[in-house]
């Protein structure tokens, strides 16, 4: 019996936990955006239109992330690949920014940075979980017609 035939029909616990971690990461990201509004000088350097644009962009990207996470939880292999590609681009981009935020005052920046560390860590752990052998077999199983 090969790996695909041995794949469980129900979602593995590892994948369920990864999906929860990913939703947690999206939630942390939303909290970080809200905290950004309390950064000293935020509204002095941004117009109302820019703030609204940032909120719309954040909401749109979060909705897309939630859709991909939902599809990961549904066993769609393409969603797992999209998540991998997103992580390969986002983690190296965000990590220096998050570490810089942790090292600066005021405390709101430090809090946002610490939350950012948890956000990136949750995404990395989830990435590993969805690419483990048991998870691989589940994602590659034949889908019902």
N, CA, C and O atoms as CSV, one atom per row, in Angstrom:
chain,resi,resn,atom,element,x,y,z
A,1,UNK,N,N,0.857,-1.176,0.000
A,1,UNK,CA,C,0.000,0.000,0.000
A,1,UNK,C,C,0.903,1.239,0.000
A,1,UNK,O,O,1.818,1.339,0.817
A,2,UNK,N,N,0.647,2.177,-0.911
A,2,UNK,CA,C,1.482,3.367,-0.969
A,2,UNK,C,C,0.955,4.458,-0.035
A,2,UNK,O,O,-0.075,4.299,0.621
A,3,UNK,N,N,1.693,5.569,0.003
A,3,UNK,CA,C,1.374,6.660,0.936
A,3,UNK,C,C,-0.010,7.241,0.688
A,3,UNK,O,O,-0.723,7.571,1.636
A,4,UNK,N,N,-0.397,7.370,-0.576
A,4,UNK,CA,C,-1.695,7.980,-0.907
A,4,UNK,C,C,-2.836,7.072,-0.473
A,4,UNK,O,O,-3.836,7.557,0.055
A,5,UNK,N,N,-2.708,5.764,-0.685
A,5,UNK,CA,C,-3.761,4.841,-0.281
A,5,UNK,C,C,-3.896,4.773,1.232
A,5,UNK,O,O,-4.981,4.503,1.747
A,6,UNK,N,N,-2.796,5.018,1.953
A,6,UNK,CA,C,-2.812,4.959,3.408
A,6,UNK,C,C,-3.243,6.278,4.043
A,6,UNK,O,O,-3.338,6.372,5.266
A,7,UNK,N,N,-3.499,7.278,3.241
A,7,UNK,CA,C,-3.858,8.594,3.775
A,7,UNK,C,C,-5.189,8.537,4.507
A,7,UNK,O,O,-6.133,7.907,4.031
A,8,UNK,N,N,-5.270,9.191,5.662
A,8,UNK,CA,C,-6.535,9.199,6.398
A,8,UNK,C,C,-7.589,10.012,5.647
A,8,UNK,O,O,-7.277,10.990,4.968
A,9,UNK,N,N,-8.828,9.588,5.784
A,9,UNK,CA,C,-9.935,10.301,5.134
A,9,UNK,C,C,-10.270,11.596,5.883
A,9,UNK,O,O,-10.625,12.598,5.262
A,10,UNK,N,N,-10.157,11.576,7.204
A,10,UNK,CA,C,-10.445,12.778,7.974
A,10,UNK,C,C,-9.166,13.597,8.163
A,10,UNK,O,O,-8.054,13.079,8.062
A,11,UNK,N,N,-9.353,14.858,8.432
A,11,UNK,CA,C,-8.210,15.761,8.569
A,11,UNK,C,C,-7.337,15.363,9.751
A,11,UNK,O,O,-7.835,15.152,10.856
A,12,UNK,N,N,-6.020,15.262,9.513
A,12,UNK,CA,C,-5.114,14.927,10.620
A,12,UNK,C,C,-5.110,16.031,11.686
A,12,UNK,O,O,-5.318,17.205,11.381
A,13,UNK,N,N,-4.874,15.640,12.914
A,13,UNK,CA,C,-4.831,16.593,14.030
A,13,UNK,C,C,-3.770,17.661,13.762
A,13,UNK,O,O,-3.976,18.834,14.074
A,14,UNK,N,N,-2.662,17.265,13.198
A,14,UNK,CA,C,-1.574,18.212,12.907
A,14,UNK,C,C,-2.059,19.326,11.973
A,14,UNK,O,O,-1.722,20.494,12.170
A,15,UNK,N,N,-2.838,18.969,10.969
A,15,UNK,CA,C,-3.357,19.977,10.034
A,15,UNK,C,C,-4.376,20.869,10.735
A,15,UNK,O,O,-4.397,22.081,10.517
A,16,UNK,N,N,-5.214,20.278,11.569
A,16,UNK,CA,C,-6.195,21.086,12.321
A,16,UNK,C,C,-5.497,22.106,13.205
A,16,UNK,O,O,-5.923,23.258,13.288
A,17,UNK,N,N,-4.433,21.687,13.859
A,17,UNK,CA,C,-3.674,22.620,14.705
A,17,UNK,C,C,-2.989,23.690,13.875
A,17,UNK,O,O,-2.922,24.850,14.281
A,18,UNK,N,N,-2.484,23.307,12.721
A,18,UNK,CA,C,-1.843,24.285,11.838
A,18,UNK,C,C,-2.856,25.333,11.387
A,18,UNK,O,O,-2.542,26.523,11.346
A,19,UNK,N,N,-4.059,24.901,11.051
A,19,UNK,CA,C,-5.106,25.839,10.629
A,19,UNK,C,C,-5.428,26.806,11.765
A,19,UNK,O,O,-5.573,28.007,11.535
A,20,UNK,N,N,-5.539,26.295,12.981
A,20,UNK,CA,C,-5.789,27.178,14.130
A,20,UNK,C,C,-4.655,28.182,14.316
A,20,UNK,O,O,-4.903,29.361,14.572
A,21,UNK,N,N,-3.421,27.722,14.190
A,21,UNK,CA,C,-2.278,28.630,14.306
A,21,UNK,C,C,-2.319,29.713,13.227
A,21,UNK,O,O,-1.988,30.870,13.486
A,22,UNK,N,N,-2.721,29.334,12.033
A,22,UNK,CA,C,-2.789,30.321,10.946
A,22,UNK,C,C,-3.871,31.356,11.197
A,22,UNK,O,O,-3.654,32.547,10.970
A,23,UNK,N,N,-5.033,30.918,11.663
A,23,UNK,CA,C,-6.080,31.893,12.013
A,23,UNK,C,C,-5.608,32.794,13.160
A,23,UNK,O,O,-5.898,33.991,13.172
A,24,UNK,N,N,-4.888,32.221,14.114
A,24,UNK,CA,C,-4.317,33.009,15.200
A,24,UNK,C,C,-3.349,34.064,14.647
A,24,UNK,O,O,-3.358,35.213,15.089
A,25,UNK,N,N,-2.521,33.667,13.686
A,25,UNK,CA,C,-1.574,34.610,13.084
A,25,UNK,C,C,-2.303,35.755,12.383
A,25,UNK,O,O,-1.875,36.906,12.468
A,26,UNK,N,N,-3.393,35.448,11.698
A,26,UNK,CA,C,-4.180,36.518,11.053
A,26,UNK,C,C,-4.763,37.447,12.116
A,26,UNK,O,O,-4.751,38.666,11.947
A,27,UNK,N,N,-5.267,36.881,13.199
A,27,UNK,CA,C,-5.812,37.697,14.291
A,27,UNK,C,C,-4.758,38.584,14.927
A,27,UNK,O,O,-5.014,39.751,15.225
A,28,UNK,N,N,-3.574,38.029,15.134
A,28,UNK,CA,C,-2.471,38.829,15.689
A,28,UNK,C,C,-2.128,39.967,14.735
A,28,UNK,O,O,-1.857,41.088,15.166
A,29,UNK,N,N,-2.141,39.673,13.443
A,29,UNK,CA,C,-1.873,40.722,12.454
A,29,UNK,C,C,-2.887,41.853,12.544
A,29,UNK,O,O,-2.525,43.024,12.432
A,30,UNK,N,N,-4.158,41.506,12.748
A,30,UNK,CA,C,-5.193,42.533,12.890
A,30,UNK,C,C,-4.949,43.383,14.133
A,30,UNK,O,O,-5.106,44.603,14.098
A,31,UNK,N,N,-4.569,42.741,15.219
A,31,UNK,CA,C,-4.268,43.483,16.453
A,31,UNK,C,C,-3.069,44.412,16.226
A,31,UNK,O,O,-3.057,45.545,16.708
A,32,UNK,N,N,-2.073,43.933,15.497
A,32,UNK,CA,C,-0.897,44.763,15.218
A,32,UNK,C,C,-1.258,45.986,14.384
A,32,UNK,O,O,-0.701,47.065,14.587
A,33,UNK,N,N,-2.182,45.823,13.454
A,33,UNK,CA,C,-2.626,46.976,12.650
A,33,UNK,C,C,-3.320,47.994,13.549
A,33,UNK,O,O,-3.070,49.195,13.445
A,34,UNK,N,N,-4.184,47.515,14.424
A,34,UNK,CA,C,-4.886,48.413,15.343
A,34,UNK,C,C,-3.888,49.124,16.259
A,34,UNK,O,O,-4.014,50.325,16.499
A,35,UNK,N,N,-2.898,48.389,16.770
A,35,UNK,CA,C,-1.876,49.014,17.615
A,35,UNK,C,C,-1.111,50.091,16.857
A,35,UNK,O,O,-0.691,51.089,17.442
A,36,UNK,N,N,-0.931,49.889,15.553
A,36,UNK,CA,C,-0.229,50.881,14.742
A,36,UNK,C,C,-0.897,52.243,14.761
A,36,UNK,O,O,-0.227,53.268,14.633
A,37,UNK,N,N,-2.221,52.261,14.921
A,37,UNK,CA,C,-2.933,53.533,14.982
A,37,UNK,C,C,-2.613,54.313,16.251
A,37,UNK,O,O,-2.832,55.523,16.310
A,38,UNK,N,N,-2.099,53.629,17.261
A,38,UNK,CA,C,-1.773,54.290,18.519
A,38,UNK,C,C,-0.301,54.680,18.618
A,38,UNK,O,O,0.150,55.174,19.651
A,39,UNK,N,N,0.437,54.455,17.541
A,39,UNK,CA,C,1.833,54.863,17.507
A,39,UNK,C,C,1.891,56.384,17.489
A,39,UNK,O,O,1.159,57.016,16.727
A,40,UNK,N,N,2.739,56.979,18.306
A,40,UNK,CA,C,2.821,58.446,18.329
A,40,UNK,C,C,3.108,59.008,16.941
A,40,UNK,O,O,4.019,58.558,16.246
A,41,UNK,N,N,2.321,59.988,16.559
A,41,UNK,CA,C,2.531,60.670,15.293
A,41,UNK,C,C,1.894,59.993,14.103
A,41,UNK,O,O,2.054,60.478,12.983
A,42,UNK,N,N,1.179,58.894,14.287
A,42,UNK,CA,C,0.608,58.165,13.156
A,42,UNK,C,C,-0.313,59.052,12.326
A,42,UNK,O,O,-0.206,59.088,11.101
A,43,UNK,N,N,-1.216,59.766,12.992
A,43,UNK,CA,C,-2.188,60.572,12.261
A,43,UNK,C,C,-1.615,61.899,11.776
A,43,UNK,O,O,-2.189,62.528,10.888
A,44,UNK,N,N,-0.500,62.332,12.341
A,44,UNK,CA,C,0.114,63.579,11.869
A,44,UNK,C,C,0.706,63.402,10.480
A,44,UNK,O,O,0.755,64.357,9.705
A,45,UNK,N,N,1.155,62.199,10.155
A,45,UNK,CA,C,1.836,62.002,8.874
A,45,UNK,C,C,0.967,61.295,7.835
A,45,UNK,O,O,1.425,61.036,6.723
A,46,UNK,N,N,-0.282,60.979,8.184
A,46,UNK,CA,C,-1.165,60.283,7.254
A,46,UNK,C,C,-2.499,61.004,7.159
A,46,UNK,O,O,-3.048,61.465,8.160
A,47,UNK,N,N,-3.003,61.092,5.949
A,47,UNK,CA,C,-4.316,61.691,5.750
A,47,UNK,C,C,-5.390,60.652,6.049
A,47,UNK,O,O,-5.105,59.461,6.172
A,48,UNK,N,N,-6.635,61.124,6.163
A,48,UNK,CA,C,-7.748,60.210,6.430
A,48,UNK,C,C,-7.902,59.212,5.282
A,48,UNK,O,O,-8.206,58.042,5.513
A,49,UNK,N,N,-7.693,59.666,4.056
A,49,UNK,CA,C,-7.792,58.772,2.907
A,49,UNK,C,C,-6.754,57.665,2.950
A,49,UNK,O,O,-7.040,56.522,2.595
A,50,UNK,N,N,-5.559,58.003,3.382
A,50,UNK,CA,C,-4.500,57.000,3.488
A,50,UNK,C,C,-4.853,55.970,4.556
A,50,UNK,O,O,-4.645,54.773,4.360
A,51,UNK,N,N,-5.378,56.427,5.667
A,51,UNK,CA,C,-5.759,55.513,6.752
A,51,UNK,C,C,-6.866,54.573,6.278
A,51,UNK,O,O,-6.812,53.369,6.529
A,52,UNK,N,N,-7.860,55.120,5.597
A,52,UNK,CA,C,-8.953,54.288,5.079
A,52,UNK,C,C,-8.408,53.288,4.054
A,52,UNK,O,O,-8.809,52.124,4.044
A,53,UNK,N,N,-7.507,53.741,3.207
A,53,UNK,CA,C,-6.892,52.844,2.231
A,53,UNK,C,C,-6.124,51.719,2.895
A,53,UNK,O,O,-6.201,50.569,2.463
A,54,UNK,N,N,-5.375,52.050,3.956
A,54,UNK,CA,C,-4.645,51.025,4.699
A,54,UNK,C,C,-5.599,50.008,5.328
A,54,UNK,O,O,-5.333,48.807,5.314
A,55,UNK,N,N,-6.695,50.493,5.871
A,55,UNK,CA,C,-7.677,49.585,6.474
A,55,UNK,C,C,-8.306,48.675,5.425
A,55,UNK,O,O,-8.466,47.476,5.656
A,56,UNK,N,N,-8.663,49.238,4.276
A,56,UNK,CA,C,-9.251,48.419,3.209
A,56,UNK,C,C,-8.258,47.389,2.678
A,56,UNK,O,O,-8.620,46.238,2.435
A,57,UNK,N,N,-7.023,47.800,2.502
A,57,UNK,CA,C,-5.995,46.872,2.037
A,57,UNK,C,C,-5.779,45.752,3.049
A,57,UNK,O,O,-5.675,44.583,2.678
A,58,UNK,N,N,-5.714,46.111,4.318
A,58,UNK,CA,C,-5.526,45.112,5.371
A,58,UNK,C,C,-6.709,44.147,5.422
A,58,UNK,O,O,-6.517,42.937,5.546
A,59,UNK,N,N,-7.913,44.667,5.329
A,59,UNK,CA,C,-9.104,43.813,5.359
A,59,UNK,C,C,-9.133,42.875,4.156
A,59,UNK,O,O,-9.480,41.701,4.294
A,60,UNK,N,N,-8.775,43.378,2.988
A,60,UNK,CA,C,-8.764,42.552,1.782
A,60,UNK,C,C,-7.724,41.445,1.879
A,60,UNK,O,O,-8.017,40.285,1.589
A,61,UNK,N,N,-6.517,41.800,2.284
A,61,UNK,CA,C,-5.458,40.797,2.412
A,61,UNK,C,C,-5.785,39.767,3.493
A,61,UNK,O,O,-5.494,38.582,3.332
A,62,UNK,N,N,-6.383,40.215,4.584
A,62,UNK,CA,C,-6.781,39.282,5.646
A,62,UNK,C,C,-7.863,38.322,5.153
A,62,UNK,O,O,-7.843,37.137,5.486
A,63,UNK,N,N,-8.804,38.831,4.361
A,63,UNK,CA,C,-9.851,37.966,3.806
A,63,UNK,C,C,-9.247,36.922,2.870
A,63,UNK,O,O,-9.654,35.760,2.889
A,64,UNK,N,N,-8.283,37.327,2.055
A,64,UNK,CA,C,-7.614,36.378,1.156
A,64,UNK,C,C,-6.856,35.334,1.977
A,64,UNK,O,O,-6.913,34.143,1.670
A,65,UNK,N,N,-6.150,35.773,3.014
A,65,UNK,CA,C,-5.441,34.833,3.880
A,65,UNK,C,C,-6.409,33.844,4.526
A,65,UNK,O,O,-6.123,32.648,4.586
A,66,UNK,N,N,-7.536,34.325,5.003
A,66,UNK,CA,C,-8.523,33.441,5.629
A,66,UNK,C,C,-9.083,32.436,4.618
A,66,UNK,O,O,-9.311,31.276,4.962
A,67,UNK,N,N,-9.302,32.868,3.385
A,67,UNK,CA,C,-9.768,31.961,2.340
A,67,UNK,C,C,-8.743,30.851,2.089
A,67,UNK,O,O,-9.105,29.679,1.987
A,68,UNK,N,N,-7.468,31.225,1.990
A,68,UNK,CA,C,-6.416,30.229,1.759
A,68,UNK,C,C,-6.324,29.278,2.960
A,68,UNK,O,O,-6.158,28.072,2.780
A,69,UNK,N,N,-6.429,29.805,4.162
A,69,UNK,CA,C,-6.387,28.956,5.363
A,69,UNK,C,C,-7.569,27.986,5.357
A,69,UNK,O,O,-7.411,26.805,5.668
A,70,UNK,N,N,-8.739,28.484,5.005
A,70,UNK,CA,C,-9.927,27.616,4.915
A,70,UNK,C,C,-9.688,26.487,3.919
A,70,UNK,O,O,-10.041,25.337,4.180
A,71,UNK,N,N,-9.091,26.817,2.782
A,71,UNK,CA,C,-8.813,25.809,1.764
A,71,UNK,C,C,-7.734,24.822,2.230
A,71,UNK,O,O,-7.783,23.644,1.876
A,72,UNK,N,N,-6.768,25.292,3.016
A,72,UNK,CA,C,-5.790,24.373,3.605
A,72,UNK,C,C,-6.522,23.375,4.499
A,72,UNK,O,O,-6.264,22.173,4.447
A,73,UNK,N,N,-7.428,23.883,5.311
A,73,UNK,CA,C,-8.213,23.017,6.182
A,73,UNK,C,C,-9.127,22.069,5.428
A,73,UNK,O,O,-9.530,21.035,5.960
A,74,UNK,N,N,-9.456,22.417,4.185
A,74,UNK,CA,C,-10.291,21.556,3.338
A,74,UNK,C,C,-9.461,20.532,2.569
A,74,UNK,O,O,-10.008,19.689,1.859
A,75,UNK,N,N,-8.143,20.610,2.713
A,75,UNK,CA,C,-7.285,19.628,2.073
A,75,UNK,C,C,-6.829,19.992,0.679
A,75,UNK,O,O,-6.394,19.116,-0.068
A,76,UNK,N,N,-6.914,21.247,0.307
A,76,UNK,CA,C,-6.504,21.665,-1.034
A,76,UNK,C,C,-4.997,21.890,-1.061
A,76,UNK,O,O,-4.478,22.773,-0.378
A,77,UNK,N,N,-4.313,21.096,-1.845
A,77,UNK,CA,C,-2.858,21.155,-1.922
A,77,UNK,C,C,-2.384,22.496,-2.486
A,77,UNK,O,O,-1.344,23.003,-2.068
A,78,UNK,N,N,-3.133,23.080,-3.433
A,78,UNK,CA,C,-2.726,24.362,-4.006
A,78,UNK,C,C,-2.666,25.442,-2.932
A,78,UNK,O,O,-1.815,26.329,-2.993
A,79,UNK,N,N,-3.566,25.373,-1.946
A,79,UNK,CA,C,-3.579,26.377,-0.871
A,79,UNK,C,C,-2.338,26.241,-0.004
A,79,UNK,O,O,-1.781,27.234,0.463
A,80,UNK,N,N,-1.915,25.015,0.204
A,80,UNK,CA,C,-0.695,24.766,0.978
A,80,UNK,C,C,0.513,25.350,0.247
A,80,UNK,O,O,1.407,25.915,0.877
A,81,UNK,N,N,0.541,25.216,-1.066
A,81,UNK,CA,C,1.642,25.760,-1.867
A,81,UNK,C,C,1.602,27.293,-1.853
A,81,UNK,O,O,2.644,27.939,-1.745
A,82,UNK,N,N,0.409,27.869,-1.962
A,82,UNK,CA,C,0.272,29.337,-1.895
A,82,UNK,C,C,0.779,29.838,-0.550
A,82,UNK,O,O,1.475,30.851,-0.487
A,83,UNK,N,N,0.436,29.137,0.523
A,83,UNK,CA,C,0.905,29.507,1.859
A,83,UNK,C,C,2.425,29.430,1.942
A,83,UNK,O,O,3.060,30.305,2.531
A,84,UNK,N,N,3.007,28.391,1.358
A,84,UNK,CA,C,4.461,28.250,1.344
A,84,UNK,C,C,5.106,29.432,0.616
A,84,UNK,O,O,6.052,30.036,1.123
A,85,UNK,N,N,4.597,29.759,-0.566
A,85,UNK,CA,C,5.160,30.872,-1.335
A,85,UNK,C,C,4.994,32.200,-0.597
A,85,UNK,O,O,5.905,33.028,-0.584
A,86,UNK,N,N,3.837,32.396,0.010
A,86,UNK,CA,C,3.591,33.614,0.796
A,86,UNK,C,C,4.600,33.716,1.938
A,86,UNK,O,O,5.141,34.791,2.199
A,87,UNK,N,N,4.850,32.599,2.616
A,87,UNK,CA,C,5.787,32.597,3.737
A,87,UNK,C,C,7.210,32.869,3.291
A,87,UNK,O,O,7.948,33.588,3.964
A,88,UNK,N,N,7.602,32.294,2.153
A,88,UNK,CA,C,8.959,32.504,1.631
A,88,UNK,C,C,9.198,33.983,1.340
A,88,UNK,O,O,10.315,34.475,1.505
A,89,UNK,N,N,8.159,34.693,0.911
A,89,UNK,CA,C,8.303,36.126,0.622
A,89,UNK,C,C,8.147,36.951,1.893
A,89,UNK,O,O,8.928,37.875,2.125
A,90,UNK,N,N,7.150,36.634,2.724
A,90,UNK,CA,C,6.792,37.501,3.847
A,90,UNK,C,C,7.752,37.411,5.025
A,90,UNK,O,O,8.095,38.437,5.613
A,91,UNK,N,N,8.190,36.222,5.379
A,91,UNK,CA,C,9.010,36.070,6.597
A,91,UNK,C,C,10.317,36.857,6.502
A,91,UNK,O,O,10.633,37.593,7.437
A,92,UNK,N,N,11.096,36.739,5.413
A,92,UNK,CA,C,12.327,37.544,5.356
A,92,UNK,C,C,12.058,39.050,5.304
A,92,UNK,O,O,12.879,39.845,5.763
A,93,UNK,N,N,10.916,39.438,4.746
A,93,UNK,CA,C,10.569,40.858,4.676
A,93,UNK,C,C,10.157,41.388,6.052
A,93,UNK,O,O,10.565,42.481,6.445
A,94,UNK,N,N,9.357,40.622,6.774
A,94,UNK,CA,C,8.808,41.110,8.045
A,94,UNK,C,C,9.761,40.992,9.228
A,94,UNK,O,O,9.729,41.831,10.129
A,95,UNK,N,N,10.601,39.973,9.241
A,95,UNK,CA,C,11.436,39.718,10.415
A,95,UNK,C,C,12.294,40.912,10.828
A,95,UNK,O,O,12.268,41.276,12.004
A,96,UNK,N,N,13.061,41.550,9.918
A,96,UNK,CA,C,13.856,42.706,10.374
A,96,UNK,C,C,12.995,43.863,10.883
A,96,UNK,O,O,13.385,44.567,11.814
A,97,UNK,N,N,11.835,44.058,10.277
A,97,UNK,CA,C,10.934,45.134,10.718
A,97,UNK,C,C,10.390,44.856,12.123
A,97,UNK,O,O,10.280,45.760,12.951
A,98,UNK,N,N,10.059,43.612,12.367
A,98,UNK,CA,C,9.533,43.239,13.678
A,98,UNK,C,C,10.616,43.389,14.740
A,98,UNK,O,O,10.363,43.931,15.816
A,99,UNK,N,N,11.814,42.915,14.443
A,99,UNK,CA,C,12.912,43.032,15.408
A,99,UNK,C,C,13.264,44.496,15.673
A,99,UNK,O,O,13.603,44.858,16.799
A,100,UNK,N,N,13.184,45.331,14.647
A,100,UNK,CA,C,13.438,46.762,14.848
A,100,UNK,C,C,12.368,47.379,15.738
A,100,UNK,O,O,12.671,48.244,16.559
A,101,UNK,N,N,11.119,46.945,15.584
A,101,UNK,CA,C,10.034,47.474,16.414
A,101,UNK,C,C,10.228,47.081,17.872
A,101,UNK,O,O,9.933,47.869,18.771
A,102,UNK,N,N,10.717,45.880,18.114
A,102,UNK,CA,C,10.944,45.431,19.494
A,102,UNK,C,C,12.014,46.285,20.163
A,102,UNK,O,O,11.963,46.521,21.370
A,103,UNK,N,N,12.980,46.746,19.377
A,103,UNK,CA,C,14.115,47.486,19.934
A,103,UNK,C,C,13.847,48.973,20.126
A,103,UNK,O,O,14.715,49.691,20.622
A,104,UNK,N,N,12.661,49.453,19.742
A,104,UNK,CA,C,12.398,50.888,19.834
A,104,UNK,C,C,11.301,51.177,20.843
A,104,UNK,O,O,10.439,50.346,21.128
A,105,UNK,N,N,11.370,52.372,21.363
A,105,UNK,CA,C,10.295,52.865,22.214
A,105,UNK,C,C,9.402,53.723,21.354
A,105,UNK,O,O,9.881,54.211,20.330
A,106,UNK,N,N,8.206,53.938,21.665
A,106,UNK,CA,C,7.464,53.693,22.886
A,106,UNK,C,C,7.035,52.225,23.018
A,106,UNK,O,O,7.246,51.392,22.136
A,107,UNK,N,N,6.425,51.968,24.168
A,107,UNK,CA,C,6.025,50.606,24.521
A,107,UNK,C,C,5.072,50.015,23.483
A,107,UNK,O,O,5.090,48.804,23.262
A,108,UNK,N,N,4.252,50.829,22.849
A,108,UNK,CA,C,3.301,50.321,21.844
A,108,UNK,C,C,4.047,49.663,20.683
A,108,UNK,O,O,3.571,48.677,20.122
A,109,UNK,N,N,5.219,50.206,20.319
A,109,UNK,CA,C,6.035,49.581,19.272
A,109,UNK,C,C,6.585,48.244,19.739
A,109,UNK,O,O,6.595,47.269,18.989
A,110,UNK,N,N,7.042,48.206,20.982
A,110,UNK,CA,C,7.585,46.968,21.539
A,110,UNK,C,C,6.494,45.895,21.570
A,110,UNK,O,O,6.734,44.750,21.186
A,111,UNK,N,N,5.305,46.265,22.024
A,111,UNK,CA,C,4.194,45.318,22.073
A,111,UNK,C,C,3.866,44.802,20.673
A,111,UNK,O,O,3.669,43.601,20.489
A,112,UNK,N,N,3.807,45.685,19.698
A,112,UNK,CA,C,3.557,45.274,18.314
A,112,UNK,C,C,4.647,44.358,17.800
A,112,UNK,O,O,4.365,43.402,17.078
A,113,UNK,N,N,5.889,44.639,18.161
A,113,UNK,CA,C,7.005,43.795,17.752
A,113,UNK,C,C,6.950,42.411,18.368
A,113,UNK,O,O,7.199,41.413,17.692
A,114,UNK,N,N,6.626,42.352,19.651
A,114,UNK,CA,C,6.514,41.056,20.329
A,114,UNK,C,C,5.363,40.243,19.722
A,114,UNK,O,O,5.494,39.040,19.495
A,115,UNK,N,N,4.248,40.906,19.466
A,115,UNK,CA,C,3.143,40.212,18.803
A,115,UNK,C,C,3.557,39.737,17.411
A,115,UNK,O,O,3.160,38.659,16.970
A,116,UNK,N,N,4.353,40.546,16.730
A,116,UNK,CA,C,4.851,40.160,15.410
A,116,UNK,C,C,5.723,38.918,15.463
A,116,UNK,O,O,5.672,38.075,14.567
A,117,UNK,N,N,6.524,38.807,16.517
A,117,UNK,CA,C,7.344,37.600,16.689
A,117,UNK,C,C,6.443,36.377,16.840
A,117,UNK,O,O,6.695,35.337,16.232
A,118,UNK,N,N,5.390,36.504,17.652
A,118,UNK,CA,C,4.447,35.394,17.808
A,118,UNK,C,C,3.734,35.086,16.488
A,118,UNK,O,O,3.489,33.923,16.166
A,119,UNK,N,N,3.408,36.122,15.734
A,119,UNK,CA,C,2.725,35.945,14.452
A,119,UNK,C,C,3.603,35.148,13.480
A,119,UNK,O,O,3.141,34.181,12.873
A,120,UNK,N,N,4.847,35.548,13.339
A,120,UNK,CA,C,5.762,34.857,12.428
A,120,UNK,C,C,6.038,33.441,12.930
A,120,UNK,O,O,6.078,32.502,12.135
A,121,UNK,N,N,6.226,33.276,14.233
A,121,UNK,CA,C,6.486,31.947,14.782
A,121,UNK,C,C,5.306,31.009,14.534
A,121,UNK,O,O,5.504,29.851,14.168
A,122,UNK,N,N,4.087,31.495,14.729
A,122,UNK,CA,C,2.900,30.662,14.483
A,122,UNK,C,C,2.830,30.242,13.022
A,122,UNK,O,O,2.506,29.093,12.723
A,123,UNK,N,N,3.130,31.157,12.113
A,123,UNK,CA,C,3.092,30.828,10.685
A,123,UNK,C,C,4.167,29.801,10.326
A,123,UNK,O,O,3.908,28.891,9.539
A,124,UNK,N,N,5.356,29.935,10.886
A,124,UNK,CA,C,6.437,28.991,10.585
A,124,UNK,C,C,6.105,27.604,11.134
A,124,UNK,O,O,6.300,26.600,10.448
A,125,UNK,N,N,5.609,27.546,12.358
A,125,UNK,CA,C,5.224,26.249,12.940
A,125,UNK,C,C,4.116,25.615,12.103
A,125,UNK,O,O,4.162,24.415,11.828
A,126,UNK,N,N,3.132,26.395,11.698
A,126,UNK,CA,C,2.046,25.870,10.869
A,126,UNK,C,C,2.575,25.374,9.527
A,126,UNK,O,O,2.128,24.344,9.022
A,127,UNK,N,N,3.511,26.095,8.962
A,127,UNK,CA,C,4.110,25.685,7.684
A,127,UNK,C,C,4.766,24.310,7.818
A,127,UNK,O,O,4.586,23.443,6.964
A,128,UNK,N,N,5.516,24.123,8.882
A,128,UNK,CA,C,6.157,22.826,9.110
A,128,UNK,C,C,5.089,21.746,9.290
A,128,UNK,O,O,5.227,20.644,8.759
A,129,UNK,N,N,4.040,22.053,10.028
A,129,UNK,CA,C,3.002,21.059,10.310
A,129,UNK,C,C,2.282,20.591,9.045
A,129,UNK,O,O,1.964,19.408,8.924
A,130,UNK,N,N,2.022,21.495,8.103
A,130,UNK,CA,C,1.281,21.082,6.902
A,130,UNK,C,C,2.158,20.386,5.877
A,130,UNK,O,O,1.646,19.841,4.900
A,131,UNK,N,N,3.479,20.393,6.081
A,131,UNK,CA,C,4.371,19.690,5.163
A,131,UNK,C,C,5.011,18.457,5.788
A,131,UNK,O,O,5.934,17.890,5.204
A,132,UNK,N,N,4.551,18.030,6.948
A,132,UNK,CA,C,5.043,16.788,7.557
A,132,UNK,C,C,4.480,15.587,6.776
A,132,UNK,O,O,3.466,15.723,6.092
A,133,UNK,N,N,5.126,14.420,6.872
A,133,UNK,CA,C,4.685,13.259,6.081
A,133,UNK,C,C,3.206,12.894,6.226
A,133,UNK,O,O,2.545,12.650,5.217
A,134,UNK,N,N,2.669,12.849,7.439
A,134,UNK,CA,C,1.249,12.524,7.612
A,134,UNK,C,C,0.343,13.533,6.948
A,134,UNK,O,O,-0.691,13.179,6.382
A,135,UNK,N,N,0.734,14.787,7.019
A,135,UNK,CA,C,-0.042,15.843,6.368
A,135,UNK,C,C,0.075,15.729,4.852
A,135,UNK,O,O,-0.912,15.895,4.135
A,136,UNK,N,N,1.272,15.447,4.369
A,136,UNK,CA,C,1.471,15.280,2.920
A,136,UNK,C,C,0.525,14.234,2.355
A,136,UNK,O,O,-0.104,14.454,1.320
A,137,UNK,N,N,0.426,13.101,3.028
A,137,UNK,CA,C,-0.442,12.026,2.548
A,137,UNK,C,C,-1.890,12.487,2.474
A,137,UNK,O,O,-2.602,12.162,1.524
A,138,UNK,N,N,-2.326,13.245,3.478
A,138,UNK,CA,C,-3.721,13.720,3.482
A,138,UNK,C,C,-3.975,14.705,2.356
A,138,UNK,O,O,-5.021,14.645,1.709
A,139,UNK,N,N,-3.039,15.610,2.109
A,139,UNK,CA,C,-3.225,16.590,1.039
A,139,UNK,C,C,-3.199,15.931,-0.337
A,139,UNK,O,O,-3.822,16.426,-1.276
A,140,UNK,N,N,-2.487,14.827,-0.458
A,140,UNK,CA,C,-2.349,14.166,-1.769
A,140,UNK,C,C,-3.403,13.082,-2.002
A,140,UNK,O,O,-3.423,12.468,-3.068
A,141,UNK,N,N,-4.263,12.843,-1.039
A,141,UNK,CA,C,-5.256,11.792,-1.203
A,141,UNK,C,C,-6.219,12.156,-2.326
A,141,UNK,O,O,-6.421,13.337,-2.612
A,142,UNK,N,N,-6.812,11.154,-2.961
A,142,UNK,CA,C,-7.818,11.464,-4.001
A,142,UNK,C,C,-9.015,12.160,-3.370
A,142,UNK,O,O,-9.513,11.736,-2.327
A,143,UNK,N,N,-9.465,13.213,-3.999
A,143,UNK,CA,C,-10.620,13.956,-3.514
A,143,UNK,C,C,-11.913,13.317,-4.042
A,143,UNK,O,O,-11.943,12.822,-5.169
A,144,UNK,N,N,-12.969,13.325,-3.237
A,144,UNK,CA,C,-14.246,12.796,-3.726
A,144,UNK,C,C,-14.751,13.646,-4.887
A,144,UNK,O,O,-14.545,14.859,-4.922
A,145,UNK,N,N,-15.399,13.003,-5.816
A,145,UNK,CA,C,-15.868,13.704,-7.019
A,145,UNK,C,C,-17.079,14.548,-6.770
A,145,UNK,O,O,-17.581,15.193,-7.690
